[in-house]
Amino acid sequence: MSVPTILITGAGGEMGHALIKALSNAGVEIVASDLRPLAPELAQRCAVVLHGSHGDVTNPAFIEAVSQYPIERIFHLAAVLSTAAERDPVRAHRINVDGTLNVLELAQQLGCTYQQHVRVIFPSTIAVYGFESLDAKLHCRKVGENDALQPQTLYGIAKLHCERLGIYYNSHYKKLSGEKHWVDFRSLRFPGLISADTLPAGGTSDYAPEMLHAAARGEQYVCFVRPDTQIPFMAMPDGVRALLQLADAAPEQLSRRVYNIGAFAPTAAEIAQMIQRYFPDAAIEFEPDPQRQAIVDSWCADVNDSAARRDWGWQPLYDFEYAFADYLVPAVRRRYATIEATDRH
């Protein structure tokens, strides 16, 4: 039996780190792409690492470089995250939308070349949801996949557009010409992800992991949202597991192409209290940033993920208590203990 070949774009990001480790342990051949070189410990887990112009999903050199490999699945993680996207919407649109279009076209080309369907697994986001007021958000506590699709940010707009592009390539592309389409598109709308292994980088939900990492380092943290702010969150291992689970699902199991997944939905104050349970000296203050607060207030308080649970057996391993007790706190303590030991030497 041949070894499956899998492409991961944006492989150097938070989720890319965890996904590379999970897939390399499963014995697949990984082609990783990113604008920057991967850390050596990640690169050694990959068969091929593309960076610079060859790792840039907006560059024709990327498609040319990747086309030579018999890729069966693509985890398209490359994206500019929410806060960073608001600061530079033109760049964010180019990477998030044009880059995704290039990946979908690449998948179609690979399918034609190797005569096999190519599964494109696309991480979307709760930023596709949008509420015009906090009252409206709180009135609709758990959104379904078809509710409140009025995103208020460039990040959410781009992700929603890319979901629709993926559905088009999956279901309608080439129909008028009579040619076969080869793209098997699947997408997850992720809540905020909390990782113990990597530092957050530009997401508006980053107040939760930033709070945790600051406490573990013994640093004061000023939280940029109100204490009563509520959105759904998930531990990173569950996020990676959900991606792999959806990627492995048989086509006949799927009733839709885009799924909500959820785990827990605490307020910012509840997150701070949980962190202070483990780090009693943690100094956490709240000074809401009006722009970032407005973004989070437009997102949903929680999600209805019944379709994912019904269709392909989604079930988070980590609830709020267990995520901190079993994964987050032990892992960040090990991380910073190792850093301190290295600094001493």
ZADO-1210 file (C-alpha; in nm, 4 decimals, padded with zeros to 6 digits):
<atoms>
<atom x="00.0000" y="00.0000" z="00.0000" code="MET" pos="1"/>
<atom x="00.1350" y="00.3436" z="-00.0944" code="SER" pos="2"/>
<atom x="00.1946" y="00.6064" z="00.1720" code="VAL" pos="3"/>
<atom x="-00.0645" y="00.8897" z="00.1532" code="PRO" pos="4"/>
<atom x="00.0741" y="01.2309" z="00.0563" code="THR" pos="5"/>
<atom x="-00.0800" y="01.5300" z="00.2332" code="ILE" pos="6"/>
<atom x="-00.0245" y="01.9028" z="00.1793" code="LEU" pos="7"/>
<atom x="-00.0414" y="02.1442" z="00.4720" code="ILE" pos="8"/>
<atom x="-00.0438" y="02.5141" z="00.3836" code="THR" pos="9"/>
<atom x="00.0373" y="02.7674" z="00.6541" code="GLY" pos="10"/>
<atom x="00.2234" y="02.4837" z="00.8239" code="ALA" pos="11"/>
<atom x="00.4205" y="02.7131" z="01.0551" code="GLY" pos="12"/>
<atom x="00.1136" y="02.8426" z="01.2416" code="GLY" pos="13"/>
<atom x="-00.0434" y="02.7257" z="01.5669" code="GLU" pos="14"/>
<atom x="-00.2596" y="02.4555" z="01.4135" code="MET" pos="15"/>
<atom x="00.0084" y="02.3591" z="01.1623" code="GLY" pos="16"/>
<atom x="00.2469" y="02.2660" z="01.4443" code="HIS" pos="17"/>
<atom x="-00.0049" y="02.0308" z="01.6018" code="ALA" pos="18"/>
<atom x="-00.1252" y="01.8866" z="01.2710" code="LEU" pos="19"/>
<atom x="00.2275" y="01.8064" z="01.1490" code="ILE" pos="20"/>
<atom x="00.2986" y="01.6181" z="01.4703" code="LYS" pos="21"/>
<atom x="-00.0277" y="01.4222" z="01.4506" code="ALA" pos="22"/>
<atom x="00.0100" y="01.3303" z="01.0829" code="LEU" pos="23"/>
<atom x="00.3799" y="01.2435" z="01.1012" code="SER" pos="24"/>
<atom x="00.3046" y="01.0096" z="01.3912" code="ASN" pos="25"/>
<atom x="00.0427" y="00.8444" z="01.1675" code="ALA" pos="26"/>
<atom x="00.3057" y="00.7702" z="00.9036" code="GLY" pos="27"/>
<atom x="00.1867" y="00.9883" z="00.6163" code="VAL" pos="28"/>
<atom x="00.4111" y="01.1829" z="00.3804" code="GLU" pos="29"/>
<atom x="00.3774" y="01.5559" z="00.4444" code="ILE" pos="30"/>
<atom x="00.4386" y="01.8370" z="00.1986" code="VAL" pos="31"/>
<atom x="00.4465" y="02.1525" z="00.4120" code="ALA" pos="32"/>
<atom x="00.4294" y="02.5091" z="00.2824" code="SER" pos="33"/>
<atom x="00.4674" y="02.8423" z="00.4578" code="ASP" pos="34"/>
<atom x="00.6087" y="03.1851" z="00.3788" code="LEU" pos="35"/>
<atom x="00.8838" y="03.1309" z="00.6365" code="ARG" pos="36"/>
<atom x="01.1065" y="02.8257" z="00.6929" code="PRO" pos="37"/>
<atom x="00.9721" y="02.5777" z="00.9465" code="LEU" pos="38"/>
<atom x="01.1412" y="02.5206" z="01.2782" code="ALA" pos="39"/>
<atom x="01.3907" y="02.2325" z="01.2447" code="PRO" pos="40"/>
<atom x="01.1942" y="02.0007" z="01.4734" code="GLU" pos="41"/>
<atom x="00.8884" y="02.0409" z="01.2473" code="LEU" pos="42"/>
<atom x="01.0758" y="02.0331" z="00.9170" code="ALA" pos="43"/>
<atom x="01.2324" y="01.6970" z="00.9989" code="GLN" pos="44"/>
<atom x="00.8832" y="01.5473" z="01.0253" code="ARG" pos="45"/>
<atom x="00.8021" y="01.6495" z="00.6654" code="CYS" pos="46"/>
<atom x="00.9018" y="01.4894" z="00.3360" code="ALA" pos="47"/>
<atom x="00.9061" y="01.8274" z="00.1606" code="VAL" pos="48"/>
<atom x="00.9135" y="02.1831" z="00.2989" code="VAL" pos="49"/>
<atom x="00.8331" y="02.4748" z="00.0683" code="LEU" pos="50"/>
<atom x="00.8888" y="02.8348" z="00.1774" code="HIS" pos="51"/>
<atom x="00.9368" y="03.1762" z="00.0249" code="GLY" pos="52"/>
<atom x="00.7643" y="03.2078" z="-00.3147" code="SER" pos="53"/>
<atom x="00.7160" y="02.8290" z="-00.3297" code="HIS" pos="54"/>
<atom x="00.5342" y="02.8358" z="00.0036" code="GLY" pos="55"/>
<atom x="00.3177" y="03.1393" z="-00.0808" code="ASP" pos="56"/>
<atom x="-00.0344" y="03.0234" z="-00.1741" code="VAL" pos="57"/>
<atom x="-00.0859" y="03.3443" z="-00.3760" code="THR" pos="58"/>
<atom x="00.2204" y="03.2847" z="-00.5955" code="ASN" pos="59"/>
<atom x="00.2092" y="03.0802" z="-00.9208" code="PRO" pos="60"/>
<atom x="00.5390" y="02.9240" z="-00.8092" code="ALA" pos="61"/>
<atom x="00.3471" y="02.7535" z="-00.5268" code="PHE" pos="62"/>
<atom x="00.1133" y="02.5703" z="-00.7659" code="ILE" pos="63"/>
<atom x="00.4039" y="02.4743" z="-00.9897" code="GLU" pos="64"/>
<atom x="00.6045" y="02.3381" z="-00.6964" code="ALA" pos="65"/>
<atom x="00.3192" y="02.1395" z="-00.5421" code="VAL" pos="66"/>
<atom x="00.1783" y="01.9979" z="-00.8668" code="SER" pos="67"/>
<atom x="00.4578" y="01.7424" z="-00.8950" code="GLN" pos="68"/>
<atom x="00.3413" y="01.5512" z="-00.5857" code="TYR" pos="69"/>
<atom x="00.0488" y="01.3001" z="-00.5855" code="PRO" pos="70"/>
<atom x="-00.1375" y="01.4814" z="-00.3084" code="ILE" pos="71"/>
<atom x="-00.4567" y="01.3194" z="-00.1850" code="GLU" pos="72"/>
<atom x="-00.5548" y="01.5664" z="00.0874" code="ARG" pos="73"/>
<atom x="-00.4921" y="01.9342" z="00.1480" code="ILE" pos="74"/>
<atom x="-00.5228" y="02.0960" z="00.4888" code="PHE" pos="75"/>
<atom x="-00.5429" y="02.4610" z="00.3874" code="HIS" pos="76"/>
<atom x="-00.4410" y="02.6502" z="00.7013" code="LEU" pos="77"/>
<atom x="-00.2722" y="02.9544" z="00.5438" code="ALA" pos="78"/>
<atom x="-00.4587" y="03.2699" z="00.6460" code="ALA" pos="79"/>
<atom x="-00.4281" y="03.6160" z="00.7965" code="VAL" pos="80"/>
<atom x="-00.6169" y="03.6044" z="01.1270" code="LEU" pos="81"/>
<atom x="-00.8897" y="03.8380" z="01.2458" code="SER" pos="82"/>
<atom x="-00.7163" y="04.1301" z="01.4176" code="THR" pos="83"/>
<atom x="-00.4287" y="04.1297" z="01.1691" code="ALA" pos="84"/>
<atom x="-00.6794" y="04.1203" z="00.8819" code="ALA" pos="85"/>
<atom x="-00.8534" y="04.4337" z="01.0092" code="GLU" pos="86"/>
<atom x="-00.5204" y="04.6161" z="01.0115" code="ARG" pos="87"/>
<atom x="-00.4432" y="04.5263" z="00.6501" code="ASP" pos="88"/>
<atom x="-00.7618" y="04.4137" z="00.4728" code="PRO" pos="89"/>
<atom x="-00.6138" y="04.4238" z="00.1217" code="VAL" pos="90"/>
<atom x="-00.3323" y="04.1850" z="00.2135" code="ARG" pos="91"/>
<atom x="-00.5749" y="03.9693" z="00.4120" code="ALA" pos="92"/>
<atom x="-00.8165" y="03.9418" z="00.1193" code="HIS" pos="93"/>
<atom x="-00.5338" y="03.8499" z="-00.1164" code="ARG" pos="94"/>
<atom x="-00.4074" y="03.5706" z="00.1078" code="ILE" pos="95"/>
<atom x="-00.7366" y="03.4477" z="00.2516" code="ASN" pos="96"/>
<atom x="-00.9480" y="03.4592" z="-00.0663" code="VAL" pos="97"/>
<atom x="-00.7098" y="03.4528" z="-00.3621" code="ASP" pos="98"/>
<atom x="-00.4903" y="03.2000" z="-00.1853" code="GLY" pos="99"/>
<atom x="-00.7874" y="02.9726" z="-00.1197" code="THR" pos="100"/>
<atom x="-00.8990" y="02.9994" z="-00.4818" code="LEU" pos="101"/>
<atom x="-00.5476" y="02.8935" z="-00.5878" code="ASN" pos="102"/>
<atom x="-00.5619" y="02.5943" z="-00.3524" code="VAL" pos="103"/>
<atom x="-00.9005" y="02.4847" z="-00.4882" code="LEU" pos="104"/>
<atom x="-00.7743" y="02.5163" z="-00.8450" code="GLU" pos="105"/>
<atom x="-00.4616" y="02.3225" z="-00.7471" code="LEU" pos="106"/>
<atom x="-00.6805" y="02.0449" z="-00.6048" code="ALA" pos="107"/>
<atom x="-00.8765" y="02.0261" z="-00.9295" code="GLN" pos="108"/>
<atom x="-00.5532" y="02.0083" z="-01.1321" code="GLN" pos="109"/>
<atom x="-00.4091" y="01.7372" z="-00.9064" code="LEU" pos="110"/>
<atom x="-00.7296" y="01.5373" z="-00.9381" code="GLY" pos="111"/>
<atom x="-00.7168" y="01.5570" z="-01.3179" code="CYS" pos="112"/>
<atom x="-00.3495" y="01.4601" z="-01.3236" code="THR" pos="113"/>
<atom x="-00.3692" y="01.1649" z="-01.0863" code="TYR" pos="114"/>
<atom x="-00.7346" y="01.0717" z="-01.1558" code="GLN" pos="115"/>
<atom x="-00.8398" y="01.0775" z="-00.7924" code="GLN" pos="116"/>
<atom x="-01.0560" y="01.3040" z="-00.5780" code="HIS" pos="117"/>
<atom x="-00.8577" y="01.5459" z="-00.3638" code="VAL" pos="118"/>
<atom x="-01.0014" y="01.6294" z="-00.0223" code="ARG" pos="119"/>
<atom x="-00.9579" y="01.9936" z="00.0737" code="VAL" pos="120"/>
<atom x="-01.0087" y="02.0462" z="00.4468" code="ILE" pos="121"/>
<atom x="-01.0627" y="02.4130" z="00.5226" code="PHE" pos="122"/>
<atom x="-01.0628" y="02.5658" z="00.8718" code="PRO" pos="123"/>
<atom x="-01.3318" y="02.8319" z="00.8839" code="SER" pos="124"/>
<atom x="-01.4371" y="03.0312" z="01.1885" code="THR" pos="125"/>
<atom x="-01.7145" y="03.1634" z="01.4087" code="ILE" pos="126"/>
<atom x="-01.6230" y="03.5043" z="01.2596" code="ALA" pos="127"/>
<atom x="-01.8618" y="03.4182" z="00.9735" code="VAL" pos="128"/>
<atom x="-02.1425" y="03.4940" z="01.2188" code="TYR" pos="129"/>
<atom x="-02.2394" y="03.8514" z="01.2835" code="GLY" pos="130"/>
<atom x="-02.4804" y="04.0274" z="01.5182" code="PHE" pos="131"/>
<atom x="-02.5590" y="04.3955" z="01.4984" code="GLU" pos="132"/>
<atom x="-02.5974" y="04.4298" z="01.8741" code="SER" pos="133"/>
<atom x="-02.4985" y="04.2514" z="02.1928" code="LEU" pos="134"/>
<atom x="-02.8668" y="04.1978" z="02.2735" code="ASP" pos="135"/>
<atom x="-02.9165" y="04.0182" z="01.9420" code="ALA" pos="136"/>
<atom x="-02.6163" y="03.7980" z="02.0147" code="LYS" pos="137"/>
<atom x="-02.7383" y="03.7031" z="02.3603" code="LEU" pos="138"/>
<atom x="-03.0881" y="03.6334" z="02.2278" code="HIS" pos="139"/>
<atom x="-02.9455" y="03.3684" z="01.9912" code="CYS" pos="140"/>
<atom x="-02.7317" y="03.1677" z="02.2340" code="ARG" pos="141"/>
<atom x="-02.6333" y="02.8792" z="02.0037" code="LYS" pos="142"/>
<atom x="-02.6127" y="02.9483" z="01.6313" code="VAL" pos="143"/>
<atom x="-02.6701" y="02.6854" z="01.3659" code="GLY" pos="144"/>
<atom x="-02.4758" y="02.6751" z="01.0422" code="GLU" pos="145"/>
<atom x="-02.7354" y="02.8807" z="00.8542" code="ASN" pos="146"/>
<atom x="-02.8003" y="03.1440" z="01.1239" code="ASP" pos="147"/>
<atom x="-02.6739" y="03.5027" z="01.1456" code="ALA" pos="148"/>
<atom x="-02.4369" y="03.4867" z="00.8483" code="LEU" pos="149"/>
<atom x="-02.3670" y="03.8599" z="00.8506" code="GLN" pos="150"/>
<atom x="-01.9941" y="03.8844" z="00.9292" code="PRO" pos="151"/>
<atom x="-01.8691" y="04.2205" z="01.0526" code="GLN" pos="152"/>
<atom x="-01.4982" y="04.1740" z="00.9770" code="THR" pos="153"/>
<atom x="-01.2868" y="04.1173" z="00.6678" code="LEU" pos="154"/>
<atom x="-01.1700" y="03.7878" z="00.8194" code="TYR" pos="155"/>
<atom x="-01.5255" y="03.6599" z="00.8577" code="GLY" pos="156"/>
<atom x="-01.6325" y="03.7887" z="00.5163" code="ILE" pos="157"/>
<atom x="-01.3370" y="03.6176" z="00.3492" code="ALA" pos="158"/>
<atom x="-01.3922" y="03.2887" z="00.5303" code="LYS" pos="159"/>
<atom x="-01.7615" y="03.2818" z="00.4410" code="LEU" pos="160"/>
<atom x="-01.6761" y="03.3590" z="00.0790" code="HIS" pos="161"/>
<atom x="-01.4197" y="03.0761" z="00.0768" code="CYS" pos="162"/>
<atom x="-01.6720" y="02.8325" z="00.2219" code="GLU" pos="163"/>
<atom x="-01.8983" y="02.9135" z="-00.0718" code="ARG" pos="164"/>
<atom x="-01.6077" y="02.8827" z="-00.3167" code="LEU" pos="165"/>
<atom x="-01.5321" y="02.5387" z="-00.1760" code="GLY" pos="166"/>
<atom x="-01.8940" y="02.4292" z="-00.2103" code="ILE" pos="167"/>
<atom x="-01.8888" y="02.5567" z="-00.5693" code="TYR" pos="168"/>
<atom x="-01.5767" y="02.3557" z="-00.6549" code="TYR" pos="169"/>
<atom x="-01.7224" y="02.0536" z="-00.4772" code="ASN" pos="170"/>
<atom x="-02.0678" y="02.0602" z="-00.6353" code="SER" pos="171"/>
<atom x="-02.0901" y="02.2881" z="-00.9400" code="HIS" pos="172"/>
<atom x="-01.7457" y="02.3413" z="-01.0924" code="TYR" pos="173"/>
<atom x="-01.7116" y="02.2216" z="-01.4570" code="LYS" pos="174"/>
<atom x="-02.0796" y="02.1198" z="-01.4775" code="LYS" pos="175"/>
<atom x="-02.1521" y="02.3397" z="-01.7799" code="LEU" pos="176"/>
<atom x="-01.8558" y="02.1985" z="-01.9715" code="SER" pos="177"/>
<atom x="-01.9348" y="01.8412" z="-01.8782" code="GLY" pos="178"/>
<atom x="-01.5892" y="01.7847" z="-01.7317" code="GLU" pos="179"/>
<atom x="-01.5426" y="01.5913" z="-01.4097" code="LYS" pos="180"/>
<atom x="-01.4741" y="01.7837" z="-01.0912" code="HIS" pos="181"/>
<atom x="-01.2231" y="01.6336" z="-00.8505" code="TRP" pos="182"/>
<atom x="-01.2503" y="01.8531" z="-00.5381" code="VAL" pos="183"/>
<atom x="-01.3959" y="01.7002" z="-00.2201" code="ASP" pos="184"/>
<atom x="-01.4346" y="02.0108" z="-00.0016" code="PHE" pos="185"/>
<atom x="-01.4957" y="01.9938" z="00.3746" code="ARG" pos="186"/>
<atom x="-01.4915" y="02.2778" z="00.6248" code="SER" pos="187"/>
<atom x="-01.5076" y="02.3279" z="01.0012" code="LEU" pos="188"/>
<atom x="-01.6118" y="02.6511" z="01.1685" code="ARG" pos="189"/>
<atom x="-01.3710" y="02.6684" z="01.4580" code="PHE" pos="190"/>
<atom x="-01.4295" y="02.8486" z="01.7860" code="PRO" pos="191"/>
<atom x="-01.1372" y="03.0202" z="01.9545" code="GLY" pos="192"/>
<atom x="-00.8495" y="02.7740" z="01.9864" code="LEU" pos="193"/>
<atom x="-00.6300" y="02.7570" z="02.2959" code="ILE" pos="194"/>
<atom x="-00.2865" y="02.5983" z="02.2565" code="SER" pos="195"/>
<atom x="-00.0275" y="02.5360" z="02.5248" code="ALA" pos="196"/>
<atom x="00.2494" y="02.4701" z="02.2731" code="ASP" pos="197"/>
<atom x="00.2520" y="02.7817" z="02.0553" code="THR" pos="198"/>
<atom x="00.1966" y="03.1501" z="02.1194" code="LEU" pos="199"/>
<atom x="-00.1117" y="03.3179" z="01.9678" code="PRO" pos="200"/>
<atom x="-00.0563" y="03.5318" z="01.6601" code="ALA" pos="201"/>
<atom x="-00.3197" y="03.7828" z="01.5556" code="GLY" pos="202"/>
<atom x="-00.6556" y="03.6309" z="01.6471" code="GLY" pos="203"/>
<atom x="-00.9263" y="03.8309" z="01.8227" code="THR" pos="204"/>
<atom x="-01.0029" y="03.5316" z="02.0448" code="SER" pos="205"/>
<atom x="-00.6403" y="03.5331" z="02.1615" code="ASP" pos="206"/>
<atom x="-00.7251" y="03.6877" z="02.4972" code="TYR" pos="207"/>
<atom x="-00.7750" y="03.3365" z="02.6393" code="ALA" pos="208"/>
<atom x="-00.4360" y="03.1865" z="02.5420" code="PRO" pos="209"/>
<atom x="-00.2579" y="03.5180" z="02.6044" code="GLU" pos="210"/>
<atom x="-00.4022" y="03.5230" z="02.9566" code="MET" pos="211"/>
<atom x="-00.2823" y="03.1676" z="03.0197" code="LEU" pos="212"/>
<atom x="00.0701" y="03.2146" z="02.8846" code="HIS" pos="213"/>
<atom x="00.1174" y="03.5418" z="03.0749" code="ALA" pos="214"/>
<atom x="00.0141" y="03.3719" z="03.4001" code="ALA" pos="215"/>
<atom x="00.2558" y="03.0851" z="03.3385" code="ALA" pos="216"/>
<atom x="00.5386" y="03.3357" z="03.2796" code="ARG" pos="217"/>
<atom x="00.4482" y="03.5302" z="03.5929" code="GLY" pos="218"/>
<atom x="00.3581" y="03.8416" z="03.3943" code="GLU" pos="219"/>
<atom x="00.0673" y="04.0817" z="03.4326" code="GLN" pos="220"/>
<atom x="-00.1982" y="04.0559" z="03.1617" code="TYR" pos="221"/>
<atom x="-00.4380" y="04.3299" z="03.0556" code="VAL" pos="222"/>
<atom x="-00.7337" y="04.1669" z="02.8840" code="CYS" pos="223"/>
<atom x="-00.8732" y="04.3560" z="02.5842" code="PHE" pos="224"/>
<atom x="-01.2365" y="04.2448" z="02.6327" code="VAL" pos="225"/>
<atom x="-01.4945" y="04.2888" z="02.9099" code="ARG" pos="226"/>
<atom x="-01.5244" y="04.0244" z="03.1848" code="PRO" pos="227"/>
<atom x="-01.8727" y="03.9249" z="03.0606" code="ASP" pos="228"/>
<atom x="-01.7556" y="03.8613" z="02.7025" code="THR" pos="229"/>
<atom x="-01.8577" y="03.5153" z="02.5845" code="GLN" pos="230"/>
<atom x="-01.7596" y="03.3154" z="02.2756" code="ILE" pos="231"/>
<atom x="-01.6970" y="02.9424" z="02.2247" code="PRO" pos="232"/>
<atom x="-01.3487" y="02.7956" z="02.2714" code="PHE" pos="233"/>
<atom x="-01.1735" y="02.4652" z="02.2140" code="MET" pos="234"/>
<atom x="-00.8447" y="02.3053" z="02.3207" code="ALA" pos="235"/>
<atom x="-00.6038" y="02.2705" z="02.0277" code="MET" pos="236"/>
<atom x="-00.5831" y="01.8880" z="02.0436" code="PRO" pos="237"/>
<atom x="-00.9595" y="01.8700" z="01.9919" code="ASP" pos="238"/>
<atom x="-00.9318" y="02.1104" z="01.6984" code="GLY" pos="239"/>
<atom x="-00.6712" y="01.8927" z="01.5267" code="VAL" pos="240"/>
<atom x="-00.8684" y="01.5787" z="01.6040" code="ARG" pos="241"/>
<atom x="-01.1811" y="01.7322" z="01.4498" code="ALA" pos="242"/>
<atom x="-00.9915" y="01.8185" z="01.1296" code="LEU" pos="243"/>
<atom x="-00.8604" y="01.4647" z="01.0996" code="LEU" pos="244"/>
<atom x="-01.1973" y="01.3124" z="01.1845" code="GLN" pos="245"/>
<atom x="-01.3772" y="01.5145" z="00.9178" code="LEU" pos="246"/>
<atom x="-01.1010" y="01.4398" z="00.6662" code="ALA" pos="247"/>
<atom x="-01.1444" y="01.0657" z="00.7284" code="ASP" pos="248"/>
<atom x="-01.5266" y="01.0648" z="00.7117" code="ALA" pos="249"/>
<atom x="-01.6761" y="00.8722" z="00.4198" code="ALA" pos="250"/>
<atom x="-01.8546" y="01.0991" z="00.1679" code="PRO" pos="251"/>
<atom x="-02.1879" y="00.9291" z="00.2333" code="GLU" pos="252"/>
<atom x="-02.1683" y="01.0323" z="00.5996" code="GLN" pos="253"/>
<atom x="-02.1778" y="01.4029" z="00.5170" code="LEU" pos="254"/>
<atom x="-02.5077" y="01.5888" z="00.4975" code="SER" pos="255"/>
<atom x="-02.3352" y="01.9238" z="00.4452" code="ARG" pos="256"/>
<atom x="-01.9958" y="02.0664" z="00.3507" code="ARG" pos="257"/>
<atom x="-01.9517" y="02.3139" z="00.6377" code="VAL" pos="258"/>
<atom x="-01.9896" y="02.2142" z="01.0027" code="TYR" pos="259"/>
<atom x="-01.9950" y="02.3882" z="01.3381" code="ASN" pos="260"/>
<atom x="-01.7908" y="02.2268" z="01.6136" code="ILE" pos="261"/>
<atom x="-01.7925" y="02.3322" z="01.9768" code="GLY" pos="262"/>
<atom x="-01.6523" y="02.2381" z="02.3165" code="ALA" pos="263"/>
<atom x="-01.7050" y="02.5033" z="02.5889" code="PHE" pos="264"/>
<atom x="-01.8152" y="02.8670" z="02.6023" code="ALA" pos="265"/>
<atom x="-01.6940" y="03.0491" z="02.9157" code="PRO" pos="266"/>
<atom x="-01.6923" y="03.4216" z="02.9766" code="THR" pos="267"/>
<atom x="-01.3593" y="03.6039" z="02.9944" code="ALA" pos="268"/>
<atom x="-01.4082" y="03.6361" z="03.3717" code="ALA" pos="269"/>
<atom x="-01.4581" y="03.2591" z="03.4028" code="GLU" pos="270"/>
<atom x="-01.1371" y="03.2002" z="03.2067" code="ILE" pos="271"/>
<atom x="-00.9497" y="03.4369" z="03.4393" code="ALA" pos="272"/>
<atom x="-01.0919" y="03.2583" z="03.7451" code="GLN" pos="273"/>
<atom x="-00.9900" y="02.9201" z="03.6061" code="MET" pos="274"/>
<atom x="-00.6359" y="03.0413" z="03.5400" code="ILE" pos="275"/>
<atom x="-00.6086" y="03.1936" z="03.8882" code="GLN" pos="276"/>
<atom x="-00.7111" y="02.8583" z="04.0360" code="ARG" pos="277"/>
<atom x="-00.3832" y="02.7151" z="03.9010" code="TYR" pos="278"/>
<atom x="-00.1744" y="03.0334" z="03.9115" code="PHE" pos="279"/>
<atom x="-00.2961" y="03.2136" z="04.2266" code="PRO" pos="280"/>
<atom x="-00.0549" y="03.5033" z="04.1757" code="ASP" pos="281"/>
<atom x="-00.1745" y="03.5711" z="03.8194" code="ALA" pos="282"/>
<atom x="-00.2357" y="03.9444" z="03.7773" code="ALA" pos="283"/>
<atom x="-00.5227" y="03.9857" z="03.5289" code="ILE" pos="284"/>
<atom x="-00.6935" y="04.3157" z="03.4591" code="GLU" pos="285"/>
<atom x="-00.9649" y="04.4102" z="03.2122" code="PHE" pos="286"/>
<atom x="-00.9275" y="04.7146" z="02.9876" code="GLU" pos="287"/>
<atom x="-01.1515" y="04.6590" z="02.6837" code="PRO" pos="288"/>
<atom x="-01.0204" y="04.7783" z="02.3498" code="ASP" pos="289"/>
<atom x="-01.3246" y="04.9263" z="02.1706" code="PRO" pos="290"/>
<atom x="-01.2394" y="04.7884" z="01.8269" code="GLN" pos="291"/>
<atom x="-01.1525" y="04.4369" z="01.9350" code="ARG" pos="292"/>
<atom x="-01.4436" y="04.4304" z="02.1794" code="GLN" pos="293"/>
<atom x="-01.6826" y="04.5215" z="01.8980" code="ALA" pos="294"/>
<atom x="-01.5509" y="04.2321" z="01.6893" code="ILE" pos="295"/>
<atom x="-01.5974" y="03.9773" z="01.9672" code="VAL" pos="296"/>
<atom x="-01.9416" y="04.1142" z="02.0520" code="ASP" pos="297"/>
<atom x="-02.0483" y="04.0533" z="01.6923" code="SER" pos="298"/>
<atom x="-01.9539" y="03.6844" z="01.7167" code="TRP" pos="299"/>
<atom x="-02.1816" y="03.4166" z="01.8598" code="CYS" pos="300"/>
<atom x="-02.1889" y="03.3213" z="02.2275" code="ALA" pos="301"/>
<atom x="-02.1942" y="02.9497" z="02.1411" code="ASP" pos="302"/>
<atom x="-02.2622" y="02.7131" z="01.8510" code="VAL" pos="303"/>
<atom x="-02.5017" y="02.4324" z="01.7726" code="ASN" pos="304"/>
<atom x="-02.2814" y="02.1472" z="01.6488" code="ASP" pos="305"/>
<atom x="-02.5481" y="01.8772" z="01.6341" code="SER" pos="306"/>
<atom x="-02.4872" y="01.8117" z="01.2615" code="ALA" pos="307"/>
<atom x="-02.1217" y="01.7207" z="01.3216" code="ALA" pos="308"/>
<atom x="-02.2161" y="01.4999" z="01.6159" code="ARG" pos="309"/>
<atom x="-02.4841" y="01.3233" z="01.4118" code="ARG" pos="310"/>
<atom x="-02.3004" y="01.2849" z="01.0798" code="ASP" pos="311"/>
<atom x="-01.9464" y="01.1882" z="01.1731" code="TRP" pos="312"/>
<atom x="-01.9495" y="01.1393" z="01.5481" code="GLY" pos="313"/>
<atom x="-01.7939" y="01.4649" z="01.6656" code="TRP" pos="314"/>
<atom x="-01.7479" y="01.4761" z="02.0420" code="GLN" pos="315"/>
<atom x="-01.4887" y="01.6977" z="02.2176" code="PRO" pos="316"/>
<atom x="-01.2578" y="01.5234" z="02.4603" code="LEU" pos="317"/>
<atom x="-01.1924" y="01.8428" z="02.6563" code="TYR" pos="318"/>
<atom x="-01.4592" y="02.0358" z="02.8421" code="ASP" pos="319"/>
<atom x="-01.3693" y="02.3601" z="03.0211" code="PHE" pos="320"/>
<atom x="-01.2455" y="02.1976" z="03.3441" code="GLU" pos="321"/>
<atom x="-01.0628" y="01.9086" z="03.1792" code="TYR" pos="322"/>
<atom x="-00.8938" y="02.1272" z="02.9164" code="ALA" pos="323"/>
<atom x="-00.7130" y="02.3237" z="03.1879" code="PHE" pos="324"/>
<atom x="-00.6512" y="02.0374" z="03.4304" code="ALA" pos="325"/>
<atom x="-00.5270" y="01.7756" z="03.1849" code="ASP" pos="326"/>
<atom x="-00.3800" y="01.9687" z="02.8913" code="TYR" pos="327"/>
<atom x="-00.3317" y="02.3440" z="02.9182" code="LEU" pos="328"/>
<atom x="-00.1879" y="02.3946" z="03.2658" code="VAL" pos="329"/>
<atom x="00.0501" y="02.0944" z="03.2713" code="PRO" pos="330"/>
<atom x="00.1745" y="02.1752" z="02.9197" code="ALA" pos="331"/>
<atom x="00.2418" y="02.5461" z="02.9786" code="VAL" pos="332"/>
<atom x="00.4167" y="02.4665" z="03.3045" code="ARG" pos="333"/>
<atom x="00.6468" y="02.2237" z="03.1231" code="ARG" pos="334"/>
<atom x="00.7015" y="02.4769" z="02.8437" code="ARG" pos="335"/>
<atom x="00.8171" y="02.7605" z="03.0682" code="TYR" pos="336"/>
<atom x="01.0092" y="02.5358" z="03.3058" code="ALA" pos="337"/>
<atom x="01.2107" y="02.4156" z="03.0051" code="THR" pos="338"/>
<atom x="01.2681" y="02.7724" z="02.8849" code="ILE" pos="339"/>
<atom x="01.3837" y="02.8817" z="03.2312" code="GLU" pos="340"/>
<atom x="01.6208" y="02.5849" z="03.2578" code="ALA" pos="341"/>
<atom x="01.7665" y="02.6671" z="02.9158" code="THR" pos="342"/>
<atom x="01.8126" y="03.0328" z="03.0088" code="ASP" pos="343"/>
<atom x="02.0006" y="02.9359" z="03.3252" code="ARG" pos="344"/>
<atom x="02.2513" y="02.7421" z="03.1200" code="HIS" pos="345"/>
</atoms>
